[in-house]
Amino acid sequence: MQKIELELDEQTLERARQLTQLRQTTLEEWLKSMINQLVMTGLDSTLTAWEMEKTFIRQRIANSPSAPSSTRSWTREDIYNARFAR
C-alpha cells in the first residue's frame, strides 16, 4: 500500500474533520472510502452526494460489530406471544 500527500486549505480541512466526526470515522478512513467508491463506479459514472453517502453508510453497517445476524434464535411471533402470555 502506498501513501499519498494532500494539500488542503484550512477551511476545507476543518469542514472535512467536522464531517468525519458526524460520521464517527477518521478523516483517513472517510477519504479512502470516497476514493474507493469513485474508483469502483468508474470515472464515467456520476454519483450524487446522497448515493455516495448511502454507500458509505451501508459499508459502515456491514462492518459494524453489531451488524444484524441471520442466525437469531427467535421470531417476531415468539416475542409477541411471550409479551402477551397470561
PyRosetta script that sets phi, psi and omega in degrees:
from pyrosetta import init, pose_from_sequence

init()
pose = pose_from_sequence("MQKIELELDEQTLERARQLTQLRQTTLEEWLKSMINQLVMTGLDSTLTAWEMEKTFIRQRIANSPSAPSSTRSWTREDIYNARFAR")
pose.set_psi(1, 139.3)
pose.set_omega(1, -179.6)
pose.set_phi(2, -109.3)
pose.set_psi(2, 151.6)
pose.set_omega(2, 177.0)
pose.set_phi(3, -98.7)
pose.set_psi(3, 149.0)
pose.set_omega(3, 175.3)
pose.set_phi(4, -125.3)
pose.set_psi(4, 161.8)
pose.set_omega(4, -179.7)
pose.set_phi(5, -119.1)
pose.set_psi(5, 134.9)
pose.set_omega(5, 179.0)
pose.set_phi(6, -119.9)
pose.set_psi(6, 146.4)
pose.set_omega(6, 172.9)
pose.set_phi(7, -116.3)
pose.set_psi(7, 121.1)
pose.set_omega(7, 178.7)
pose.set_phi(8, -128.1)
pose.set_psi(8, 146.6)
pose.set_omega(8, 175.5)
pose.set_phi(9, -71.0)
pose.set_psi(9, 159.8)
pose.set_omega(9, -174.6)
pose.set_phi(10, -57.6)
pose.set_psi(10, -39.7)
pose.set_omega(10, -178.4)
pose.set_phi(11, -64.4)
pose.set_psi(11, -45.0)
pose.set_omega(11, 179.6)
pose.set_phi(12, -65.2)
pose.set_psi(12, -44.3)
pose.set_omega(12, 179.7)
pose.set_phi(13, -62.0)
pose.set_psi(13, -43.8)
pose.set_omega(13, 179.9)
pose.set_phi(14, -64.5)
pose.set_psi(14, -42.2)
pose.set_omega(14, 178.4)
pose.set_phi(15, -65.0)
pose.set_psi(15, -40.1)
pose.set_omega(15, 177.8)
pose.set_phi(16, -63.0)
pose.set_psi(16, -41.0)
pose.set_omega(16, 178.1)
pose.set_phi(17, -63.9)
pose.set_psi(17, -40.1)
pose.set_omega(17, 177.4)
pose.set_phi(18, -62.7)
pose.set_psi(18, -42.0)
pose.set_omega(18, 179.2)
pose.set_phi(19, -63.7)
pose.set_psi(19, -40.2)
pose.set_omega(19, -179.6)
pose.set_phi(20, -69.5)
pose.set_psi(20, -31.9)
pose.set_omega(20, 176.1)
pose.set_phi(21, -65.3)
pose.set_psi(21, -40.9)
pose.set_omega(21, 178.1)
pose.set_phi(22, -63.0)
pose.set_psi(22, -34.0)
pose.set_omega(22, -178.6)
pose.set_phi(23, -89.7)
pose.set_psi(23, 0.4)
pose.set_omega(23, -180.0)
pose.set_phi(24, 53.6)
pose.set_psi(24, 51.1)
pose.set_omega(24, 178.4)
pose.set_phi(25, -142.2)
pose.set_psi(25, 176.9)
pose.set_omega(25, 177.3)
pose.set_phi(26, -94.8)
pose.set_psi(26, 160.5)
pose.set_omega(26, 178.3)
pose.set_phi(27, -61.3)
pose.set_psi(27, -42.5)
pose.set_omega(27, -179.7)
pose.set_phi(28, -62.5)
pose.set_psi(28, -45.2)
pose.set_omega(28, -179.8)
pose.set_phi(29, -63.1)
pose.set_psi(29, -42.5)
pose.set_omega(29, -179.5)
pose.set_phi(30, -64.7)
pose.set_psi(30, -44.8)
pose.set_omega(30, 178.9)
pose.set_phi(31, -63.3)
pose.set_psi(31, -42.8)
pose.set_omega(31, 176.7)
pose.set_phi(32, -58.4)
pose.set_psi(32, -44.0)
pose.set_omega(32, -179.4)
pose.set_phi(33, -62.3)
pose.set_psi(33, -44.3)
pose.set_omega(33, -179.6)
pose.set_phi(34, -64.0)
pose.set_psi(34, -43.4)
pose.set_omega(34, 179.6)
pose.set_phi(35, -65.6)
pose.set_psi(35, -44.4)
pose.set_omega(35, 178.1)
pose.set_phi(36, -58.8)
pose.set_psi(36, -42.6)
pose.set_omega(36, 179.2)
pose.set_phi(37, -61.8)
pose.set_psi(37, -44.2)
pose.set_omega(37, -179.6)
pose.set_phi(38, -65.3)
pose.set_psi(38, -41.2)
pose.set_omega(38, -179.7)
pose.set_phi(39, -68.1)
pose.set_psi(39, -42.7)
pose.set_omega(39, -178.3)
pose.set_phi(40, -65.2)
pose.set_psi(40, -35.9)
pose.set_omega(40, -177.5)
pose.set_phi(41, -83.6)
pose.set_psi(41, -13.3)
pose.set_omega(41, 179.4)
pose.set_phi(42, 90.2)
pose.set_psi(42, 156.9)
pose.set_omega(42, -176.8)
pose.set_phi(43, -73.4)
pose.set_psi(43, -26.3)
pose.set_omega(43, -178.3)
pose.set_phi(44, -77.7)
pose.set_psi(44, -22.2)
pose.set_omega(44, -178.2)
pose.set_phi(45, -81.3)
pose.set_psi(45, 137.9)
pose.set_omega(45, 177.2)
pose.set_phi(46, -116.1)
pose.set_psi(46, 113.4)
pose.set_omega(46, 177.7)
pose.set_phi(47, -94.3)
pose.set_psi(47, 142.7)
pose.set_omega(47, 173.2)
pose.set_phi(48, -76.6)
pose.set_psi(48, 162.4)
pose.set_omega(48, 179.5)
pose.set_phi(49, -59.8)
pose.set_psi(49, -37.4)
pose.set_omega(49, -179.4)
pose.set_phi(50, -67.1)
pose.set_psi(50, -40.4)
pose.set_omega(50, 178.0)
pose.set_phi(51, -62.8)
pose.set_psi(51, -40.7)
pose.set_omega(51, 177.9)
pose.set_phi(52, -64.4)
pose.set_psi(52, -41.4)
pose.set_omega(52, -179.5)
pose.set_phi(53, -65.8)
pose.set_psi(53, -41.5)
pose.set_omega(53, 178.4)
pose.set_phi(54, -61.9)
pose.set_psi(54, -41.4)
pose.set_omega(54, 177.7)
pose.set_phi(55, -62.5)
pose.set_psi(55, -43.4)
pose.set_omega(55, 179.0)
pose.set_phi(56, -61.5)
pose.set_psi(56, -44.2)
pose.set_omega(56, -179.9)
pose.set_phi(57, -63.3)
pose.set_psi(57, -44.0)
pose.set_omega(57, 179.2)
pose.set_phi(58, -60.9)
pose.set_psi(58, -40.2)
pose.set_omega(58, 178.8)
pose.set_phi(59, -65.1)
pose.set_psi(59, -42.3)
pose.set_omega(59, 179.3)
pose.set_phi(60, -63.7)
pose.set_psi(60, -41.8)
pose.set_omega(60, 179.6)
pose.set_phi(61, -65.4)
pose.set_psi(61, -43.7)
pose.set_omega(61, -178.9)
pose.set_phi(62, -63.4)
pose.set_psi(62, -33.2)
pose.set_omega(62, -178.3)
pose.set_phi(63, -91.7)
pose.set_psi(63, -1.0)
pose.set_omega(63, -177.7)
pose.set_phi(64, -72.5)
pose.set_psi(64, 141.0)
pose.set_omega(64, 177.3)
pose.set_phi(65, -65.9)
pose.set_psi(65, -19.7)
pose.set_omega(65, 179.6)
pose.set_phi(66, -100.8)
pose.set_psi(66, 23.6)
pose.set_omega(66, 178.9)
pose.set_phi(67, -61.2)
pose.set_psi(67, 143.2)
pose.set_omega(67, -178.3)
pose.set_phi(68, -58.5)
pose.set_psi(68, 140.5)
pose.set_omega(68, -179.5)
pose.set_phi(69, -107.6)
pose.set_psi(69, 141.9)
pose.set_omega(69, -179.8)
pose.set_phi(70, -87.1)
pose.set_psi(70, 4.7)
pose.set_omega(70, -176.8)
pose.set_phi(71, -107.6)
pose.set_psi(71, 32.1)
pose.set_omega(71, 179.6)
pose.set_phi(72, -69.9)
pose.set_psi(72, 153.4)
pose.set_omega(72, -174.3)
pose.set_phi(73, -102.2)
pose.set_psi(73, 6.6)
pose.set_omega(73, -178.0)
pose.set_phi(74, -127.7)
pose.set_psi(74, 162.6)
pose.set_omega(74, 176.4)
pose.set_phi(75, -121.1)
pose.set_psi(75, 166.4)
pose.set_omega(75, 178.1)
pose.set_phi(76, -60.3)
pose.set_psi(76, -39.4)
pose.set_omega(76, -179.8)
pose.set_phi(77, -63.6)
pose.set_psi(77, -39.6)
pose.set_omega(77, 177.8)
pose.set_phi(78, -58.5)
pose.set_psi(78, -45.5)
pose.set_omega(78, -178.6)
pose.set_phi(79, -66.2)
pose.set_psi(79, -43.3)
pose.set_omega(79, -179.5)
pose.set_phi(80, -61.1)
pose.set_psi(80, -47.9)
pose.set_omega(80, -178.5)
pose.set_phi(81, -64.0)
pose.set_psi(81, -38.7)
pose.set_omega(81, 179.7)
pose.set_phi(82, -66.5)
pose.set_psi(82, -35.7)
pose.set_omega(82, -178.0)
pose.set_phi(83, -70.1)
pose.set_psi(83, -36.2)
pose.set_omega(83, -175.1)
pose.set_phi(84, -106.7)
pose.set_psi(84, 12.4)
pose.set_omega(84, 176.6)
pose.set_phi(85, -69.2)
pose.set_psi(85, 142.8)
pose.set_omega(85, -178.6)
pose.set_phi(86, -109.1)
pose.dump_pdb("model.pdb")
